């Protein structure tokens, strides 16, 4: 019988994971199925588990990376520190939470780092931002969050000086994601220059307006596609490791 894995979140119509795992299973001859499970509310999670008792693992995406926590029996140390989970290993009697976002982000960012990338701005304060902050701390990079109300810095308070002293800027918000590709975080883009690195967790479109404006200013840019591959592979390794 094929092993069953899946993804929970809402909406999931343009999600990366199902197509990625379908291709992986077909290419590698793995007898497994990966399904998208769009749930309107996290309260539907127990019913999903009851309806699919053969599930061995789940990925978790927006908006449930933090809401899922109180349904878990345990978390690994990184997920507990981050306070967000994007990977669940399901055993006969336990739901174990992990965070592979920080692994994918760190491994894709590391080759691009230069000596000037010592201070970072993280746009957003959600579950993805928490994973990014964790990875940056592990890499020894000082970081501050930016949001409309709850970050270390508000968008209204961003100025040229802050942008110029933070040469690494990471967008963890959905601004600019397909189909609303004409949006971007509100930054003083004129202050961005050749020493900057702009990283967008969004992968569709390939070049968001955030990245486009950075590239036009001479900054290095990176989208979230490689991060997604790396976090997916880390999830697969977790699901298939006995503990």
Secondary structure, DSSP 8 states (H G I E B T S, - for coil): --EEEEEEES--TT-SHHHHHHHHHHHHT--EEEEEEE-SSGGGHHHHHHH-TTEEEEEE-TT-TTGGGGG-SEE-HHHHHHT--SEEEE-SS-EEEE--HHHHHHHHHGGG--TTTTEEEEE--SHHHHHHHHHHHHTT-EEEEEESSSSSEEGGG--HHHHHH--EEEE-S-TT-TT-TT------GGG--TT-EEEES--SSSS-HHHHHHHHTT-EEE-SHHHHHHHHHHHHHHHTS--
